[in-house]
Amino acid sequence: MYIPKHFEENREEEVIKVIKNFPLAILVADTKNGLVANHLPLLLNKVSKNKKVLIGHIAKTNNLHRDLNDNDKVMAIFKSEDSYISPNWYPSRNKNREHVPTWNYQAIHLHGNIAFNYDQKFLLKTVEELTKVFEKDDTKEESWKINKVSTKFMSTMIKEIVGITITITSQIAKSKLSQNRDKEDRKNVTKELKNNGYNFLYNSMKTLK
């Protein structure tokens, strides 16, 4: 990923925020059948200070677990909200300065080694974790939980998936948030994003110094 210095994202808390708020990753792998990309919700687990792992699952009918071996290299791409940025949003245009359109976004590339897990206990735990996170508030009576369905049905469904873990070896992150613009231009872009409903981008821009 091309990252000019002023767009380089080194804040770990911002990286984690993007991953948690936009968990549908693009998992890219160079398989024996060529490049393959899958769209999968992945959870980030911090095993220790220097070790991070992504967990998730794929359908057993997905050839990924047959086309890759354990420890093969993959890349997971996470992308936040994004928006077109109009030159009309720059107040400096009124000072006879010319501008062109651009696009603001945040993107995280996590490189790592994949492993496949067929253990029923691991699969059940993974589904439980995914459900707990994405149901948001599993204390509510209406929130879906695994015990909402029969053990027989869940056992049948678990047999149709394969668990995956990706041990992260490196990451690169980009926040393209008008850092290269004048203060008044950046301030107005932030306002326009909020006015157009891009609340995540708005909040991300507000965190910039």
Number of C-alpha atoms within 10 A of each C-alpha: 9 8 13 10 8 13 17 15 18 13 9 9 8 16 21 13 13 19 21 16 13 15 20 19 21 19 20 17 20 15 17 10 9 8 9 16 15 15 14 15 20 25 20 17 13 11 10 8 6 8 11 17 19 19 20 20 20 19 15 16 11 12 12 19 19 12 14 19 14 14 14 14 20 21 22 24 20 24 21 21 17 17 13 11 18 14 16 14 19 21 16 17 13 9 7 7 9 10 13 8 10 12 12 18 17 22 21 22 20 21 20 22 17 23 18 20 16 16 12 15 10 15 20 17 12 18 17 14 15 17 17 17 12 13 15 10 13 14 11 9 8 9 14 16 15 13 9 9 10 10 11 8 9 14 12 11 12 20 14 12 18 22 24 22 22 26 22 21 14 11 15 17 23 22 24 22 24 22 15 12 13 12 13 12 20 20 17 14 25 22 16 16 22 15 11 10 10 16 14 16 22 20 13 19 22 14 8 9 5
